[in-house]
Amino acid sequence: MNREKFKIGELRPSQLMHSFGVGSIVDFPNFSGIIMGFEDWQVGELRAQVYERRLREAVHARLGPRIKNIYKVPVPVSENPFSREENSKGVPVEVFPRWLRCPVCGRMAQAHDHVVEFQSDFYSPDRMKFRHAQCTKASGGRPTMIPVRRLVACEFGHIDDVDWVYFVHQGESDCKGPLYWKDYGVTGAAEETEIECKTCGKKQKLIAAFGDGDGGKRKSAIPEQCNGHHPHLRHTDTGCKGQPRTIVLGASNSWFSMTVSVIAIPVEGSELDGLVADHWTNLNGVINVATIPAFRQGGLLPGFEKFSDDQIFAAIERYRSGAGASPGGAGSANASSDSTDLKLPEWQTFTKSRERVEDRSLSFRSMPIPDDFKADISRIVRVDRLREAQALIGFTRLLSPGEFGEWDDDVNEMRVPLARSKDHSWLIGNENKGEGIFIQFNENRVKAWCEQSAIQQRSADFLRAHAEFRSRRNLEPNDALFPGMRYILLHSFSHAFMRQLALSAGYSHAAIRERIYSRAPGDPGGPMAGVLIYTSAPDSEGTLGGLASMANSPRLDSILAKTLESMQFCSSDPHCAEKAPDSDGMTLHAAACHACLFSPETSCENGNKYLDRGLLMPTLSGENLAFFNQG
């Protein structure tokens, strides 16, 4: 029996990137904890690195050249579940929230309070718990205390326990009396819960912490000023201008990852030149061939095993002189030198006229276009092998990065750092291998479609919705961040295609991801009109080829036809079909819902915004917007 799958408190490397990274709150059997910042990590456990030149350059463009290394998350390798060395590997966690309550008597106390006892068990973390040592109502033993599942957070990423003393006494108070949590109903709703001070008798209903329904913003029941606390950094900022809001422990808006992701593309030169380019952070200090054996022994040269020391040093000298590998080679001779432009080199690689590309990181071949789609699609690529490299650069709270627009100034202001020190020199990352299908749309058809009067009117509707959406979140209504109808068309097609591929290829929908390539003819690097649908896994061999095989004819013919057919009707019609993008100011989609076009958060690059299946095929709304119904 495999004991590993029964471990408590275990996270996959991908979860530490996207769901439970630094600053997020993780539930354990008997308490919750917050994953601490990088100063608390054991750096000695971080050995394996993510080597990808474009990822490193993109991180430097966003955080500066201080970032020297991108480490993979440490993974225990021992099969002995009682190994102290292997059990100590992982990421540090501190108890959070610190306020706990006794489910028997209702007594509230912080984890360090004298009435709380911590029961530790190194080898059985599921048995770790906090006990109420002085419960007056427990018939036997000491009850296990549970977290008080209410927190306060602000849009600048600060989070803390509710100041329950302030809350009960409706302001600052010298009263130090014990607080008690009282439920008067059976549902546990905030309206039926009351917090009471046993010493002075003051009490307050829990619903007061959520204000009057205005988005959960604070009222007088909690402090008006955010205290600026970052528990994952053990640090408090001063002068935070954010408004604290009460949230529930485990709320989906308590943590949103900010990652940089690139698809590895071929480089000019030999395989060795490409390896040197990827590992240049480590190799730029090599000044003679005699130092290379030490790099080998330190595990800093993975992939170099078949090359001699002299060959490696010669490649280092070529790269140093500018004669070695350069970006985009085998598939993209004109790749952009802008390190913040992650998609242009990938687009150029996939759309170049070569029928086949074979590289250690990327392998693809051009496939026939189905007859029924030759007017709409100009290229289909079966991607048999790809490598995706990612780095976690921060996170946000309350507002997801996708609500700001890609690398808007607002999102950079609200990005929460992963370490206290501004000179911190490393990040964590991940490397996945997989497969996919790339589809390039016919540029002339897309351009003509965008110029139609009905589409321009729809664009105006979406633009109003875009401005209202940002205004409701106290963001500048920046029209430049509106992606345009070209993007909405491609994004809608991508979601529809992913849903059909999940049915046909056997992968779960959450395992399939999208990468949208959309730029107007006048944009830098434009025009672009294409989508990459892919799946990837951290396994050394990647995935098994089931998704890429869907690009074969006649299988793809049927999948594309079913994709579009499924977009004509929705089980929520006519309500779904008649949804206007600017109808409520809270959403950024038209004819789209969970029954027809929405995708899991792990799949969508834009948080299920800018979607409209009416742009693909005619719907019950009767509007003439469909790209694939132009005769």
C-alpha positions in Angstrom: 0.0 0.0 0.0 1.3 3.5 -0.9 1.4 5.4 2.3 2.2 8.7 0.5 -1.4 9.3 -0.6 -2.6 9.2 3.0 -0.3 12.0 4.3 -2.0 14.9 6.0 -0.9 18.5 5.1 0.7 17.6 1.8 0.5 19.8 -1.3 1.5 19.2 -4.9 4.1 21.6 -6.4 1.5 23.0 -8.7 -0.8 23.8 -5.8 2.0 25.9 -4.2 2.1 27.9 -7.5 -1.6 28.4 -8.1 -3.8 27.5 -5.1 -1.9 27.5 -1.8 1.3 29.5 -2.3 3.1 31.9 0.1 0.6 34.0 2.0 -2.3 31.6 1.4 -4.3 29.9 4.2 -4.4 26.1 4.3 -6.8 24.0 6.4 -5.5 21.1 8.5 -7.7 18.6 10.3 -7.9 20.7 13.5 -6.6 24.2 12.7 -5.6 26.4 9.8 -2.2 27.9 8.9 -0.7 30.5 6.7 2.3 29.6 4.4 5.2 31.8 5.4 7.4 34.0 3.4 10.7 33.0 1.9 12.8 34.2 4.9 11.3 31.2 6.9 12.1 28.6 4.2 15.1 26.3 4.5 17.1 27.4 1.6 19.4 24.4 1.9 16.5 22.2 0.8 16.1 24.1 -2.5 18.5 22.5 -5.0 16.7 21.8 -8.3 16.1 24.8 -10.4 13.9 25.9 -13.3 16.2 26.6 -16.2 14.5 28.7 -18.9 16.1 31.8 -20.3 12.9 33.6 -21.3 11.3 33.0 -17.9 14.3 34.5 -16.2 14.3 37.5 -18.4 10.6 38.0 -17.9 11.0 37.9 -14.1 13.9 40.4 -14.3 11.6 42.7 -16.3 9.0 42.6 -13.5 11.1 42.3 -10.3 14.5 43.5 -11.4 17.9 41.7 -11.8 18.1 40.9 -8.1 16.4 37.5 -8.8 19.2 35.1 -9.4 17.5 31.7 -9.1 14.1 30.1 -9.6 13.9 27.0 -7.4 11.6 24.0 -7.7 9.7 23.2 -4.6 11.5 20.6 -2.4 9.8 17.2 -2.6 10.5 14.3 -0.1 12.1 11.3 -1.8 12.2 8.8 1.0 9.6 6.0 1.0 10.0 5.7 4.8 7.0 7.6 6.3 8.8 7.8 9.7 12.0 9.4 8.3 12.6 12.6 10.3 14.8 14.1 7.6 12.1 13.6 4.9 9.2 14.7 7.1 11.1 18.0 7.8 11.1 18.8 4.1 8.4 21.2 2.9 7.3 24.7 3.4 6.9 26.5 6.8 3.4 27.2 8.2 2.3 29.3 11.1 -1.1 29.0 12.9 -3.6 31.5 11.4 -6.1 32.7 12.3 -4.8 32.9 15.8 -8.3 33.3 17.4 -9.8 30.0 18.3 -13.1 29.0 20.0 -14.3 26.1 22.0 -17.2 24.3 20.3 -18.6 23.2 23.7 -18.6 26.3 25.8 -17.9 28.9 23.1 -14.9 30.5 24.9 -12.8 32.5 22.4 -9.0 32.8 22.9 -5.8 33.3 20.9 -3.6 30.4 20.3 -1.0 31.7 22.8 -3.5 32.3 25.6 -3.1 30.5 28.9 -6.4 28.6 28.5 -5.2 27.0 25.2 -2.9 24.0 25.1 -1.1 22.8 22.0 -0.9 19.0 21.4 2.0 18.2 19.1 2.8 15.0 17.2 5.7 15.2 14.8 5.0 12.0 13.0 1.2 12.3 12.9 0.3 15.9 11.9 -3.4 15.0 11.8 -3.3 14.6 15.6 -1.9 18.1 16.2 -4.5 20.3 17.8 -5.3 23.1 20.3 -7.3 22.1 23.3 -9.4 24.2 25.7 -7.8 23.4 29.0 -10.4 25.1 31.2 -13.7 24.2 29.6 -16.5 24.3 32.2 -19.0 22.4 30.1 -17.1 19.5 28.7 -18.1 16.3 30.4 -14.8 14.6 29.8 -11.4 15.6 28.5 -10.4 18.9 27.0 -12.3 19.9 23.8 -10.4 20.6 20.6 -10.7 24.3 19.8 -11.5 25.3 16.2 -10.5 28.5 14.2 -12.8 31.5 14.3 -13.6 31.6 10.7 -13.8 35.3 10.1 -10.9 37.5 9.0 -10.4 41.1 7.8 -8.5 41.9 4.6 -7.9 44.8 2.2 -7.2 45.1 -1.5 -3.6 45.9 -0.8 -3.1 42.3 0.4 -3.1 42.8 4.2 -5.0 40.2 6.3 -5.5 39.7 10.0 -7.8 38.3 12.6 -10.9 40.4 13.4 -10.1 42.6 16.4 -12.8 40.8 18.5 -12.2 43.0 21.6 -12.9 46.1 19.5 -15.8 44.4 17.8 -17.7 43.4 20.9 -17.0 46.7 22.8 -17.8 48.8 19.6 -14.5 50.6 19.9 -11.3 50.8 22.0 -11.8 49.4 25.5 -9.8 48.6 28.6 -12.0 45.6 29.4 -10.0 42.4 29.3 -12.9 40.0 29.9 -13.2 36.7 28.2 -15.2 36.6 25.0 -17.8 33.9 24.1 -19.2 32.8 20.8 -22.9 32.0 21.0 -25.1 30.4 18.3 -28.8 31.0 18.7 -29.9 29.1 15.5 -29.1 25.8 13.8 -27.7 27.2 10.5 -24.6 28.9 11.9 -25.5 32.1 9.9 -24.0 35.4 11.0 -27.5 36.7 11.9 -27.8 33.9 14.4 -24.4 34.3 16.1 -23.4 36.7 18.8 -20.1 37.5 20.5 -20.4 38.4 24.2 -17.9 39.7 26.8 -18.6 38.0 30.1 -17.1 40.7 32.2 -18.9 43.8 31.1 -21.8 42.2 29.3 -21.3 43.9 26.0 -22.4 41.9 23.0 -22.5 42.2 19.2 -24.1 40.2 16.5 -21.7 38.7 14.0 -23.5 40.1 11.1 -22.3 43.6 12.1 -18.8 42.6 11.0 -20.0 42.4 7.4 -21.5 45.9 7.3 -24.9 46.6 5.6 -24.4 44.4 2.6 -22.4 46.9 0.6 -19.9 44.4 -0.8 -18.9 43.3 2.7 -17.2 46.7 3.4 -16.6 47.5 7.1 -18.8 49.7 9.2 -18.4 50.8 12.8 -18.2 47.3 14.1 -14.6 46.8 13.0 -11.8 49.3 12.9 -12.0 51.8 10.0 -8.3 51.8 9.4 -6.4 48.7 7.9 -3.6 47.7 10.3 -1.3 46.8 7.4 -0.5 43.4 8.7 1.3 40.7 6.6 1.3 37.6 8.8 3.3 35.6 6.2 6.1 38.1 6.4 5.8 38.8 10.2 5.7 42.4 9.2 3.2 45.3 9.4 3.1 48.2 6.9 2.3 51.7 8.1 -0.2 54.0 6.5 -2.3 51.6 4.5 -5.0 53.4 2.6 -7.1 50.3 2.0 -10.5 49.7 3.6 -10.7 46.5 5.6 -13.4 44.0 4.7 -14.6 41.0 6.6 -14.1 37.7 4.8 -14.8 34.1 5.7 -11.9 31.8 6.3 -11.4 29.8 3.1 -13.0 32.4 0.8 -11.8 32.1 -2.8 -10.9 35.8 -2.9 -8.4 35.6 0.0 -5.5 34.7 -2.3 -4.9 35.0 -6.0 -1.5 33.9 -7.4 0.6 36.1 -9.7 2.7 33.9 -12.0 4.8 34.4 -15.0 4.5 31.5 -17.5 6.3 30.8 -20.8 6.3 28.1 -23.4 9.9 27.0 -24.1 10.8 27.7 -27.7 13.8 26.5 -29.8 17.0 28.6 -29.9 19.5 29.0 -32.7 22.6 26.9 -32.4 23.2 23.4 -31.2 21.6 21.5 -28.3 24.6 22.4 -26.2 24.2 26.1 -27.0 20.6 25.9 -25.9 21.5 24.3 -22.6 24.1 27.0 -21.9 21.6 29.7 -22.7 19.1 28.2 -20.2 21.7 27.7 -17.5 23.5 31.0 -18.0 22.7 32.3 -14.5 25.0 29.6 -13.1 27.5 29.5 -16.0 28.3 33.2 -16.4 30.9 32.9 -13.7 32.8 30.1 -15.4 36.2 31.6 -16.5 38.1 28.4 -17.3 37.5 24.7 -18.0 38.9 23.6 -14.7 35.9 24.8 -12.8 33.3 22.8 -14.7 33.8 19.5 -12.7 32.8 21.3 -9.6 29.6 22.5 -11.3 28.9 18.9 -12.3 29.4 17.6 -8.7 27.1 20.3 -7.4 24.3 19.2 -9.6 24.2 22.5 -11.5 24.5 21.0 -15.0 21.5 18.8 -15.6 21.3 17.7 -19.2 25.0 18.2 -19.9 26.1 14.6 -19.2 26.9 13.7 -22.7 29.1 16.7 -23.3 32.8 17.0 -22.3 34.1 19.8 -20.1 36.0 21.3 -23.1 32.8 21.3 -25.2 30.8 22.9 -22.4 33.5 25.6 -21.9 33.6 26.3 -25.7 29.9 26.8 -25.7 30.1 29.1 -22.7 32.7 31.3 -24.5 30.5 31.3 -27.7 27.5 32.5 -25.6 29.6 35.1 -23.8 30.9 36.5 -27.1 27.4 36.7 -28.6 28.0 33.9 -31.1 26.0 31.2 -29.2 22.3 30.6 -28.9 19.8 33.3 -29.5 16.1 33.3 -29.1 13.6 31.8 -31.5 16.0 30.1 -33.8 14.6 26.9 -35.3 11.0 28.1 -35.2 11.2 31.9 -34.9 14.0 33.8 -36.6 12.5 37.2 -35.8 11.6 36.8 -32.1 11.1 39.9 -30.1 13.9 41.1 -27.9 11.4 42.6 -25.4 11.6 40.4 -22.4 8.1 41.5 -21.3 6.6 40.2 -24.5 6.2 36.6 -23.7 3.7 35.5 -26.4 5.3 37.1 -29.6 8.2 34.6 -29.8 5.8 31.7 -29.2 3.4 33.0 -31.9 6.2 33.4 -34.4 7.4 29.9 -33.6 4.0 28.2 -34.2 3.1 30.3 -37.3 6.3 30.0 -39.3 5.9 28.1 -42.5 8.0 25.1 -41.4 6.0 21.9 -41.5 7.8 20.2 -38.5 10.0 21.3 -35.6 11.9 18.9 -33.4 13.6 20.2 -30.3 14.3 18.9 -26.8 11.6 21.3 -25.4 9.2 21.7 -28.3 8.1 19.3 -31.0 5.2 20.0 -33.4 4.0 19.4 -37.0 1.5 21.1 -39.2 -1.7 19.2 -39.9 -4.3 19.4 -42.7 -7.2 21.9 -42.2 -10.7 20.4 -42.4 -12.5 21.3 -45.6 -15.4 23.0 -43.8 -13.0 25.3 -41.9 -10.5 26.3 -44.6 -12.0 29.8 -45.0 -11.8 30.5 -41.2 -8.6 28.7 -40.1 -5.2 29.2 -41.8 -3.0 26.7 -39.8 -3.4 23.8 -37.4 -0.4 22.5 -35.5 -0.2 19.3 -33.5 2.1 19.9 -30.6 3.4 16.5 -29.5 5.8 17.9 -26.9 6.0 21.2 -25.1 7.6 22.5 -21.9 6.0 25.2 -19.7 8.1 27.1 -17.2 6.4 29.1 -14.4 7.5 31.4 -11.6 5.5 32.7 -8.7 6.2 36.4 -8.3 3.5 37.5 -5.8 -0.2 37.4 -5.0 -3.2 39.6 -4.5 -6.2 39.5 -2.2 -9.9 40.4 -2.8 -9.2 41.4 -6.5 -7.6 38.9 -8.9 -4.8 40.1 -11.2 -7.1 39.3 -14.1 -9.4 42.1 -13.0 -6.8 44.7 -13.6 -5.5 43.8 -17.1 -2.2 42.2 -17.8 0.5 44.1 -15.8 -1.6 47.2 -15.3 0.0 49.7 -12.9 -2.7 49.0 -10.4 -1.9 45.3 -10.1 1.8 46.0 -9.6 0.8 48.3 -6.7 -1.4 45.7 -5.1 1.0 42.8 -5.6 2.0 41.4 -2.2 5.7 40.4 -2.0 6.8 36.9 -1.0 9.7 38.0 1.2 10.3 41.0 3.5 13.7 42.0 2.1 13.7 44.0 -1.1 17.0 42.4 -2.0 15.6 38.8 -1.8 17.3 36.9 -4.7 15.2 33.8 -5.4 11.7 32.6 -6.2 9.9 29.3 -6.5 8.8 27.9 -9.9 7.6 24.9 -11.7 8.3 23.1 -14.9 5.7 21.0 -16.7 5.8 18.9 -19.9 2.8 18.3 -22.1 1.1 18.5 -25.4 -1.5 20.5 -27.2 -3.2 21.9 -30.4 -2.5 25.3 -31.9 -5.0 26.9 -34.2 -4.3 30.0 -36.2 -7.3 31.9 -37.5 -7.5 33.4 -41.0 -6.4 37.0 -40.5 -8.3 38.4 -43.4 -11.5 36.8 -42.1 -11.0 38.0 -38.6 -10.2 41.6 -39.8 -13.3 41.7 -42.0 -15.5 40.3 -39.1 -14.2 42.9 -36.7 -15.1 45.7 -39.1 -18.8 44.7 -39.3 -21.2 47.3 -37.9 -22.9 44.8 -35.6 -19.5 43.7 -34.1 -18.5 47.3 -33.6 -21.8 47.9 -31.7 -21.1 44.8 -29.6 -17.6 46.2 -29.0 -19.1 49.4 -27.6 -21.4 47.4 -25.3 -18.4 45.4 -24.0 -16.3 48.6 -23.6 -19.1 50.2 -21.4 -19.2 47.0 -19.3 -15.4 47.1 -19.1 -15.5 50.7 -17.7 -18.3 49.9 -15.3 -16.6 46.8 -14.1 -13.4 48.7 -13.2 -15.3 51.6 -11.7 -17.1 49.4 -9.3 -13.7 48.2 -8.1 -12.3 51.7 -7.7 -10.0 51.3 -10.7 -9.4 53.8 -13.4 -11.6 53.0 -16.5 -8.6 52.4 -18.7 -9.9 51.8 -22.2 -6.4 50.7 -23.3 -6.8 47.6 -21.2 -10.0 46.5 -23.1 -8.8 43.5 -25.1 -11.1 44.1 -28.1 -13.5 41.9 -30.0 -10.8 39.9 -31.6 -9.7 38.6 -28.2 -13.3 38.0 -27.2 -13.9 35.9 -30.3 -10.7 33.8 -29.7 -11.4 33.5 -26.0 -14.9 32.3 -26.6 -13.7 29.8 -29.2 -11.0 28.6 -26.8 -13.5 27.8 -24.0 -15.9 26.0 -26.4 -13.0 24.0 -27.9 -11.6 23.0 -24.4 -15.0 21.8 -23.3 -15.4 19.6 -26.4 -11.8 18.3 -26.1 -12.4 17.3 -22.5 -15.3 15.1 -23.7 -13.3 13.7 -26.7 -9.8 13.2 -25.3 -10.7 12.0 -21.8 -8.8 14.7 -19.9 -10.7 16.5 -17.1 -11.6 20.0 -18.1 -9.5 21.4 -15.2 -6.4 19.8 -16.7 -6.7 21.6 -20.0 -5.5 25.2 -20.3 -5.6 28.0 -22.9 -3.1 30.5 -24.2 -4.7 33.2 -26.3 -2.6 35.0 -29.0 -4.6 38.2 -30.0 -3.3 41.5 -31.4 -4.8 43.9 -33.9 -2.8 44.8 -37.0 -1.7 48.1 -35.5 -0.5 46.6 -32.2 3.2 45.9 -31.6 3.9 42.4 -32.9 0.5 42.2 -34.5 -1.5 40.9 -36.1 -2.2 37.8 -34.1 -5.3 35.6 -34.0 -4.8 32.1 -32.6 -5.2 29.8 -29.6 -3.0 27.1 -28.0 -5.0 24.5 -26.1 -2.7 22.3 -24.0 -2.3 20.1 -21.0 0.9 19.5 -19.0 2.1 17.6 -16.0 5.3 17.8 -13.8 6.1 14.1 -14.6 9.4 13.8 -16.5 7.6 12.2 -19.5 4.8 14.8 -19.5 1.4 13.6 -20.7 0.4 10.6 -22.8 -0.5 12.1 -26.2 -4.3 11.9 -26.0 -4.8 15.6 -26.5 -2.4 16.1 -29.4 -3.9 13.1 -31.2 -7.2 15.1 -31.5 -5.5 17.2 -34.2 -5.5 14.3 -36.6 -8.0 14.3 -39.4 -10.9 13.3 -39.6 -11.1 13.4 -35.8 -10.5 17.1 -35.7 -13.2 17.7 -38.3 -15.8 16.2 -36.0 -14.5 17.9 -32.8 -14.7 21.4 -34.4 -18.2 20.7 -35.8 -19.4 19.6 -32.4 -17.7 22.5 -30.7 -19.7 25.0 -32.7 -22.9 23.0 -32.7 -22.8 23.0 -28.9 -22.6 26.8 -28.8 -26.0 27.4 -30.5 -28.1 26.4 -27.5 -27.6 26.4 -23.7 -29.7 24.8 -21.0 -30.0 28.2 -19.5 -31.5 29.8 -22.6 -33.1 32.1 -23.3 -31.7 33.9 -20.2 -28.1 33.0 -21.2 -28.5 33.9 -24.9 -30.0 37.3 -24.2 -27.5 38.4 -21.6 -25.9 41.7 -22.6 -22.3 42.5 -21.5 -23.3 45.8 -19.9 -26.5 44.6 -18.3 -25.4 44.5 -14.6 -22.0 46.2 -14.2 -20.8 43.2 -12.2 -19.8 40.8 -15.0 -17.7 41.0 -18.2 -19.4 38.5 -20.5 -22.5 38.2 -22.7 -23.9 34.9 -23.7 -21.9 32.7 -21.4 -22.5 30.7 -18.2 -21.5 27.6 -16.3 -23.7 25.5 -18.4 -22.2 26.4 -21.8 -18.9 28.4 -21.8 -17.3 28.9 -18.4 -14.2 27.0 -17.5 -12.4 26.1 -14.3 -10.1 28.7 -12.9 -7.1 26.5 -13.7 -8.0 26.6 -17.4 -8.9 30.2 -18.1 -6.3 32.9 -18.4 -8.8 35.7 -17.8 -11.1 34.6 -15.0 -14.1 33.7 -17.2 -14.4 37.3 -18.5 -14.7 38.6 -22.1 -16.8 35.6 -23.3 -19.7 35.5 -25.8 -20.8 32.3 -27.6 -23.0 34.5 -29.8 -19.8 35.5 -31.6 -19.2 31.9 -32.6 -22.6 30.7 -33.8 -26.2 32.1 -34.0 -28.1 31.8 -30.7 -31.7 32.4 -29.6 -31.0 36.1 -29.3 -31.3 36.4 -33.1 -28.3 38.8 -33.3 -26.1 38.5 -36.4 -22.7 38.3 -34.8 -21.4 34.8 -35.6 -17.9 34.5 -37.0 -18.5 30.9 -38.2 -21.8 31.7 -40.0 -20.6 34.1 -42.7 -21.5 31.9 -45.7 
